[in-house]
Amino acid sequence: MAGELAFDIAPAIVALPFASFLAVLALGNYMPKKGASAGIAATAGSLVLSLFALVTVAGGSTYQQDLFTWSGAEEVPLHFGIFIDPLSAMMLVIVSLIALLVHVFSLGYMNDEGETGLPRYYSELGLFTFSMLAFVMADNLLMAFMFFELVGLCSYLLIGFWFREDGPASAAKKAFLVTRFGDYFFLIGTVGIVATFGTSRFVSTESHTAFPVLAEEALAEGGHGVTTFLGFGPEAWFSIIGLLVLGGVIGKSAQFPLHTWLPDAMEGPTPVSALIHAATMVAAGVYLVARMYGFYALLPTVLAIIALTGGFTALFAATMGVVKREIKQVLAYSTISQYGYMMLALGGGGYVAATFHLMTHAFFKALLFLGAGSVIIAMHHNEDMWDMGGLKNKMPVTYYTFLAGSLALAGIVPFAGFWSKDEVLYEVLVHGLGSAGTTGTILLVAYAMGLVAVLFTGFYTFRMVFLTFHGEPRTETARDPEPVRWNVKLPLVVLGALATVAGVVNMVPVEKVLGIKGIDYLHQFLDPETELVSNLTAHHYEEVLHDVSGYTADATAFGSESTTVLISAGLSLGLALVGVGLAYALYGRSPTPEEHTDKLGGLKTLWYNNYYQDEYQVWLASGLTLPLAKLADRFDQGIIDGAVNGVGRTSLTGGSYVKRIQTGIVTNYAALLALGLVALLLIVGVTGGWFA
Amino acid sequence: MADTTWLTLAPAFLLGLTGLLVLYVDSIGRSTKGPIAVLSLLGSLAVAGVAIALPDALGLGPAGWSFVSFTLLGMFALALFVQPGSQNRRLIAGLSTAGAVGALGVAAAFLFTFDGEPVNPFGDALVVDGMSLLFAVIVASVTAMVTVASYNYIAEHSYQAEYYALVLLAGTGMTLMASANSLVTVFVALELASLPSYALVAFLKENKGSVEAGLKYFLVGALSSAVFAYGVSLVYGATGSLQLTAVQNAITGEFTGMLGMGVVMVVGGIAFKTASVPFHFWAPEAYEGAPAPISAFLSSASKAAGFVIAFRVFTEAFLQVSESAGEFLVLGADWVLVFQILAVVTMTLGNLAAVTQDKVKRMLAYSSVGHAGYVLMSLAALSGGGATATAKIEAGQFVLAGGMMHLFVYGFMNTGAFLFIALAEYWDVGRTFEDFTGLGRQAPVASVAMTVFMFSLAGLPPFGGFLSKYLLFGATVNSGFVWLAAVAIVNSAVSLYYYSKLVKALWFDERPDDKKPLEISSRPVGLYAAVIFAAVVTTAMYGVFGPVSDAAIEAAAALL
């Protein structure tokens, strides 16, 4: 366990970006490339160390280490600690890789474009990378919460990078407030978990037991060994705190109804969107559910809610993506939709599928954002797709990588997205078919929504591709785009390659249909056989899901297993192809496409206005919260401040009276002193019964 | 084997002897140098002769006689080497500081090696235990800070040796107060502390305010001493004893009224020393008129010494602790009630008066009265509650220890605050809040230190005052006196107003146009050193709070 070099130096994965943050913050203006070099060096270092850790983990070791107990209360010690297992090692690699590529890309997007305030930009990127990596490594929920908040802060800072303009500043505020709203519940949930289990550890150590394990034992023994509150039984109470924590997840991973901040967050610099709002921070919510999946797997109600939220969000966001004019808006809604898939998978019992999709999505969505960034550079920061067209020949590297990303997003075989999305849908389908009663029905409903979303995904993705790259250039800028340099192309190529081939790590359909054993590498990777993480493995989750939550996978509903696999894959691929074909028919065939979405009429207005989500949320804020806050303010001003001011006034008035006693004449003092003594004597005498 | 228990009083001896030494050094003038040298040399030789010829005379023994002889020889040496005139200012201040620091070191070393067994030097009239050592530490620390700060403050004044000697002798008295175990030693020690204080308050002879303050202090002090002495005589009349434990044993239930009056009057005498209402009238005047280092000395060390008497007299003589039943049996009169009244009145009046002051030093004077009120709670909440017998006794110990800890922390934060005023007086900044505006920019280090003192006095974390207030208030609640703690908290909140008013003046307020611009030309080393030291200790209290509060709890446990 300990002694593995990769683990001993694991804290450096986190420390390097933090050092870069501090250095750039202090000396950014004097550093090469205004701090970009330091950021690149630090993230490259983190990437190398993360890869080293990943290789070590793949060799069958895991690592947990308490670093620092910051609250020494004996019964409930709160600490910082590192936990590296397959899941976190994989996430570390994803985060540090994307962070590195985004730093490189930023050279082209920020430095070459002559932006000011670059040291601030790079130091904030460093702080973000640090926080995100530390969040991933956290071995307990409270520490995770802290870094969860810190990434939220970085997101706020970076969305508002151009804070002098109205849009970014207000988008940053909105992102912060909306995610904070979710985090509020998360905080209560964290406190609830600590109060219930006396610990918030994800992983059992020699001396401490992880809270999911405690929860499992408590449910098996009818609530023994945990403290529940408000008179709820253990199962109901666990569901409540699970839902509370889920609040933070829904906010951060932009799930319905707290997704509204993410499209606005596109006001931030595009590399930031790629890093934070596509590949990593938004993934934090999903990662958190995966991290404590042992807990959620015990709670069928919460799982059903997760599945429904995910499926609904996937469909709901995809529909809005259909009508957007701006390239980054399409990608934003697509991101919401894709995270919906991951939540769907988690709710549907597909732990590995969700992790798989998290990984492939990180690659292809970062790619698409960076590709969009490249297009935006070329278009002189005009993001409207209707002003583009015909960029295919002018910027081939961007086009082909973007196309690879789009194919992955649409779920076209053999690109990475196909494999992961297919597995998500497959897992939900088989669990839906196999589970009895309401669970099965709910899963099938969620599955249906996810399936329909595939059609929309194929459509909006290729509408975006056709409008941007195909046809005739529709504006002067599109006819003569600004060229981009190697620092833009290199990250695109790397991610393009990953988006194309990353699916090979987990080609389950191939395995099942052709009967080739052992190519489900990710499954094996997430199912290690070490003692430390025996409660954190894929097959353990499957068992818990089955035993406690009544989830049963039935792969033989349509005959044999390979038939089911083929039907599922065929359905999703077919629908995706229909979507792509529709997009081609409407936007790809003619060199001068029309705005067909206008034909949708009222539906377009509804979609274009995002189902009026913002409007009702603004109403909630101004129409409901504001009057309430005013009422509270009146109470605060009247009663609380009134009391405080009263004390203040009384003490001032009293003070001036007291001042008058101090006459400065010493005989008065002697008299008062003597009178005081007599008064004391009288009081004591009367109460002591001297005169009785 | 010779009796060496008197050595446990080393802190007091060190302070007293240093005071005498300072006077001696000062007496070596141009004209007196020769005679003093000759006399001390002759004396030394004569004593040496006695030591050889009659070693058993006066019961001193050969060692005693040689000690006297060598002391006289040392005095001869001093007479030879000391340069008469103004040059010895530094020597006198240095000697005083060395004496105070030495006393501090010895007291601290004794405290941390204290084995829990009280020692009674010179019979039962004195006692050296955990509490007396803790308070010797407090007194010696304050004395050391005051002597260091005074080096600059009284640089321009004459009679410096007398000043230092009086400070050291008053310090001796206060240290002895901590060890007094009989009503008569209490009285003597109290006077030993008081008489030099009167003179010190009036030290600025040219300053009408200082002289007037000294006179008022003396008059109120004389009256209070009379009350106290009368109280002692009544107690003696009722019990026939003066030694504290003997008094407790002799209380039988007879002479209730007489004993009761005596007890209340003893409270009165102590209330004078601690500046508690209604015996506080001298405090605002004396603190304001006195040289600021003396205000620091009186408001911190003298107050602490007054409280140590209160703690010892009332827990040893007028309280019977039944460990088995977990009961505190209040003897003589219901003095717990008296202290409850005094606590509430003192803290409220002190804070209310402080709120409306516009002179900073006077505000601090009233704040000092307010803090006396907080500490009074530790006696007022003594008879409190707890679930079990042990818990009851422990609650009493905690609340007493809370008072001691607050005095300990207060010894640094309040001394520091007054020494900052000394610094301001040295710079001739002025007296009102407005005069202090903009000082933060001119003297940032000192102003940061003052900010620390203010926030600590108000009881804000992370400073020492927060910890001690927390302990004291918490212990009061723990004893079942929620209402008393609530009063204290409201008062504490009020105090935040005037403390932060000064912080605001230092850092944020614009200097009014009619005020002359600040001119700070020098950075007096002694004053700065003392102020910074106090600030560092106030801030670093987290580090030492644990062991010191353990010592305080043990000391309280020994009393109850």
HADDOCK unambig.tbl for C-alpha pairs under 7 A between the chains (distance, minus, plus):
assign (segid A and resid 648 and name CA) (segid B and resid 494 and name CA) 6.94 0.50 0.50
assign (segid A and resid 651 and name CA) (segid B and resid 352 and name CA) 5.21 0.50 0.50
assign (segid A and resid 652 and name CA) (segid B and resid 352 and name CA) 6.79 0.50 0.50
assign (segid A and resid 652 and name CA) (segid B and resid 355 and name CA) 6.29 0.50 0.50
assign (segid A and resid 652 and name CA) (segid B and resid 356 and name CA) 6.03 0.50 0.50
assign (segid A and resid 654 and name CA) (segid B and resid 352 and name CA) 6.08 0.50 0.50
assign (segid A and resid 655 and name CA) (segid B and resid 352 and name CA) 4.34 0.50 0.50
assign (segid A and resid 655 and name CA) (segid B and resid 353 and name CA) 4.39 0.50 0.50
assign (segid A and resid 655 and name CA) (segid B and resid 355 and name CA) 6.24 0.50 0.50
assign (segid A and resid 655 and name CA) (segid B and resid 356 and name CA) 5.53 0.50 0.50
assign (segid A and resid 656 and name CA) (segid B and resid 353 and name CA) 6.96 0.50 0.50
assign (segid A and resid 656 and name CA) (segid B and resid 356 and name CA) 6.26 0.50 0.50
assign (segid A and resid 658 and name CA) (segid B and resid 349 and name CA) 6.86 0.50 0.50
assign (segid A and resid 658 and name CA) (segid B and resid 353 and name CA) 5.71 0.50 0.50
assign (segid A and resid 659 and name CA) (segid B and resid 353 and name CA) 5.91 0.50 0.50
assign (segid A and resid 662 and name CA) (segid B and resid 281 and name CA) 6.98 0.50 0.50
assign (segid A and resid 666 and name CA) (segid B and resid 216 and name CA) 6.10 0.50 0.50
assign (segid A and resid 669 and name CA) (segid B and resid 281 and name CA) 6.07 0.50 0.50
assign (segid A and resid 670 and name CA) (segid B and resid 220 and name CA) 6.50 0.50 0.50
assign (segid A and resid 673 and name CA) (segid B and resid 278 and name CA) 5.49 0.50 0.50
assign (segid A and resid 673 and name CA) (segid B and resid 279 and name CA) 5.69 0.50 0.50
assign (segid A and resid 676 and name CA) (segid B and resid 278 and name CA) 5.84 0.50 0.50
assign (segid A and resid 677 and name CA) (segid B and resid 268 and name CA) 6.96 0.50 0.50
assign (segid A and resid 680 and name CA) (segid B and resid 338 and name CA) 6.90 0.50 0.50
assign (segid A and resid 681 and name CA) (segid B and resid 261 and name CA) 6.62 0.50 0.50
assign (segid A and resid 681 and name CA) (segid B and resid 264 and name CA) 6.54 0.50 0.50
assign (segid A and resid 684 and name CA) (segid B and resid 333 and name CA) 6.92 0.50 0.50
assign (segid A and resid 684 and name CA) (segid B and resid 334 and name CA) 6.35 0.50 0.50
assign (segid A and resid 688 and name CA) (segid B and resid 333 and name CA) 6.93 0.50 0.50
assign (segid A and resid 688 and name CA) (segid B and resid 334 and name CA) 6.88 0.50 0.50
assign (segid A and resid 690 and name CA) (segid B and resid 257 and name CA) 5.65 0.50 0.50
